[in-house]
Amino acid sequence: MIVSRTLLLPVAAALAAFSLSGAVAQTPNPSPPPAATATPNDPFGEQVTMAEMTIVYLEGSGQWDSAFETIVAAFKSVFDAMDKLGAKANGAPMTIYTATDDTGFQFQAAVPVAQAPAPPPDGNIKVGKSPTGTALKFVHRGSYDEMDTTYDAIAHHLDDKKLEAKDLFVEQYMKDPITTPEDNLVIEIYVPLK
C-alpha cells in the first residue's frame, strides 16, 4: 500500500473525488479491470463528473501500516457526532486523501448529508463541501491491505493515457467500513483530473 499510493500521487500529480450513484454523468471505458478482485462489470478508468455534496468530516493523519484502523476510528467519530447533531447520511462514507508520503497520509473521513447540520460543538468535526469536477472511477473489491494491485493498475492507466490528476484522491466505501469484514470491502476510487 505504501509504495503504490505514494507513487501514484507524484506519477499523476494525485488522485481524487467521488460521487454517489446517480449523481454523476458517466462515459463508458472499454478497458477491463486488471485486478483479480474486480468483476468484469466494474468500471476501470471510467470518466465521471463529481457533483458537489455537503459533507460532515473529521481531519486526521495516519500511518500506512495501520491505515484501515485509523480510518474506521475516524468514521466512528463522524457517525457519533452526526447522531448527536441529528444529521442523517445521504450517501456512502468516503476518505478524502489530501497528502501522502512513504510512511503516512493526511485525510478527511467524510459522510455526505442532505442538509448541513448546525455547527458541531466538537471542534474536530467540520461541515464542508466535497470535491467536484471530472474524475476517473476505479473499483477495488476485497481487503484494504490488498489495494496495492489496484493502485498500481491506476498509476499505469494514468501513465499510459498521459493523464494528470489533482493532488488528492477519494475512496468511497460502498459497504459500511465499520461493520463489513475487511475481506468483503467494495471501494470506489475517484481520481480527479486537472
Wavefront OBJ file of the C-alpha trace (Angstrom):
o trace
v 0.000 0.000 0.000
v 2.789 2.445 0.834
v 4.618 2.312 -2.465
v 1.526 2.251 -4.646
v -0.288 5.196 -3.125
v 2.749 7.386 -2.629
v 3.957 6.775 -6.177
v 0.511 7.418 -7.575
v 0.366 10.991 -6.306
v 3.647 12.048 -7.943
v 3.084 9.951 -11.071
v -0.275 11.512 -11.778
v 0.091 14.551 -9.561
v -2.525 12.858 -7.343
v -5.825 11.078 -7.074
v -9.349 12.038 -6.077
v -13.010 12.697 -5.867
v -16.178 10.956 -5.561
v -19.866 10.867 -6.231
v -22.885 8.834 -5.435
v -24.685 6.555 -7.834
v -26.960 8.647 -9.993
v -25.123 11.839 -9.068
v -22.561 11.636 -11.863
v -22.563 11.608 -15.626
v -20.586 8.619 -16.843
v -18.986 7.698 -20.136
v -18.090 4.076 -20.886
v -14.468 2.922 -20.939
v -13.615 -0.346 -22.672
v -10.522 -1.076 -20.518
v -11.057 -4.156 -18.337
v -10.148 -4.044 -14.648
v -6.744 -5.721 -14.214
v -7.049 -6.572 -10.528
v -8.055 -10.128 -9.729
v -10.537 -8.838 -7.166
v -12.501 -6.757 -9.684
v -15.509 -8.109 -11.545
v -15.998 -7.748 -15.321
v -18.705 -5.115 -14.746
v -16.563 -2.910 -12.504
v -15.514 0.385 -14.076
v -11.821 0.862 -14.707
v -10.874 4.428 -15.568
v -14.446 5.390 -16.387
v -14.795 9.168 -16.696
v -17.378 10.696 -14.353
v -18.427 14.164 -13.247
v -18.426 14.617 -9.484
v -21.283 16.640 -8.062
v -20.763 18.884 -5.045
v -22.169 17.475 -1.811
v -22.364 18.764 1.730
v -20.188 16.594 3.988
v -19.593 16.165 7.706
v -15.961 15.226 8.228
v -13.040 14.723 10.574
v -9.492 15.606 9.532
v -6.730 13.274 10.593
v -3.460 11.623 9.773
v -2.186 8.080 9.959
v 0.496 5.576 9.097
v 0.057 3.121 6.227
v 0.691 0.099 8.434
v -2.470 0.897 10.433
v -4.418 2.873 7.805
v -7.674 0.937 7.866
v -7.916 1.003 11.670
v -7.250 4.774 11.659
v -9.924 5.396 9.036
v -12.529 3.205 10.770
v -11.915 5.023 14.088
v -12.387 8.371 12.319
v -15.682 7.224 10.767
v -16.920 6.109 14.189
v -16.243 9.643 15.473
v -18.022 11.224 12.497
v -21.100 8.994 12.861
v -21.220 9.616 16.636
v -21.128 13.377 16.014
v -23.817 13.102 13.340
v -26.076 11.211 15.782
v -25.652 13.988 18.355
v -26.422 16.628 15.697
v -29.400 14.738 14.288
v -27.736 14.634 10.868
v -28.590 11.783 8.502
v -26.182 10.275 5.995
v -27.107 10.909 2.370
v -24.580 8.686 0.643
v -21.630 6.398 1.179
v -18.817 7.361 3.569
v -15.542 8.358 1.935
v -11.918 9.017 2.736
v -10.501 12.067 1.005
v -6.698 11.745 0.973
v -5.135 15.212 0.967
v -1.439 14.238 1.276
v 0.629 11.045 1.269
v 4.249 10.020 1.698
v 6.171 6.762 2.153
v 5.010 6.190 5.722
v 1.720 8.009 6.156
v -1.116 10.174 4.962
v -3.440 13.064 5.804
v -7.138 12.608 5.207
v -10.727 13.624 5.799
v -13.174 10.920 6.897
v -16.351 12.316 5.327
v -20.031 11.432 5.188
v -22.423 13.186 2.759
v -25.557 14.736 4.274
v -28.660 16.156 2.588
v -28.615 19.271 4.745
v -25.796 20.871 6.708
v -26.306 20.422 10.453
v -25.821 23.195 12.996
v -22.149 23.871 13.655
v -20.798 20.905 15.616
v -19.806 21.700 19.209
v -16.771 19.419 18.823
v -14.109 21.491 17.051
v -12.693 18.373 15.374
v -15.887 17.684 13.410
v -16.477 20.038 10.498
v -19.043 20.674 7.782
v -17.894 21.411 4.248
v -18.203 20.555 0.572
v -16.933 17.557 -1.353
v -14.503 17.775 -4.274
v -16.117 18.361 -7.670
v -15.234 18.086 -11.340
v -14.103 15.473 -13.831
v -12.599 12.293 -12.396
v -11.779 8.710 -13.285
v -13.554 5.939 -11.384
v -11.990 2.617 -10.383
v -13.243 -0.199 -8.123
v -11.434 -2.352 -5.575
v -13.047 -5.431 -4.022
v -11.543 -7.183 -1.021
v -9.103 -6.340 1.741
v -7.943 -2.793 2.294
v -4.413 -4.117 2.729
v -4.525 -5.678 -0.758
v -5.213 -2.426 -2.598
v -1.632 -2.207 -3.896
v -2.608 -4.091 -7.044
v -5.474 -1.697 -7.729
v -3.347 1.404 -7.135
v -0.556 0.018 -9.312
v -3.079 -0.513 -12.115
v -4.424 3.025 -11.642
v -0.922 4.519 -11.821
v -0.188 2.552 -15.016
v -3.513 3.617 -16.530
v -2.844 7.302 -15.833
v 0.683 6.988 -17.176
v -0.414 5.105 -20.321
v -3.150 7.652 -21.050
v -0.831 10.583 -20.179
v -3.410 11.976 -17.769
v -2.693 14.449 -14.970
v -4.555 14.096 -11.699
v -5.146 16.634 -8.954
v -3.296 16.421 -5.649
v -5.826 14.251 -3.824
v -7.867 11.086 -4.231
v -11.010 9.631 -2.700
v -12.036 6.162 -1.600
v -15.806 5.784 -1.309
v -16.975 2.761 0.690
v -19.920 1.006 -0.939
v -20.154 -1.339 2.071
v -20.029 0.066 5.599
v -16.313 0.114 6.524
v -17.157 -0.118 10.235
v -19.209 -3.336 10.095
v -18.094 -5.077 6.877
v -15.365 -7.720 7.238
v -12.250 -6.248 5.656
v -12.029 -9.010 3.025
v -15.524 -8.099 1.737
v -14.999 -4.371 1.156
v -16.122 -2.700 -2.071
v -14.324 0.612 -2.561
v -14.832 3.049 -5.419
v -11.696 5.095 -6.032
v -12.059 8.509 -7.675
v -9.131 10.264 -9.312
v -9.944 13.891 -10.221
v -8.250 15.179 -13.330
v -6.564 18.553 -13.871
l 1 2 3 4 5 6 7 8 9 10 11 12 13 14 15 16 17 18 19 20 21 22 23 24 25 26 27 28 29 30 31 32 33 34 35 36 37 38 39 40 41 42 43 44 45 46 47 48 49 50 51 52 53 54 55 56 57 58 59 60 61 62 63 64 65 66 67 68 69 70 71 72 73 74 75 76 77 78 79 80 81 82 83 84 85 86 87 88 89 90 91 92 93 94 95 96 97 98 99 100 101 102 103 104 105 106 107 108 109 110 111 112 113 114 115 116 117 118 119 120 121 122 123 124 125 126 127 128 129 130 131 132 133 134 135 136 137 138 139 140 141 142 143 144 145 146 147 148 149 150 151 152 153 154 155 156 157 158 159 160 161 162 163 164 165 166 167 168 169 170 171 172 173 174 175 176 177 178 179 180 181 182 183 184 185 186 187 188 189 190 191 192 193 194
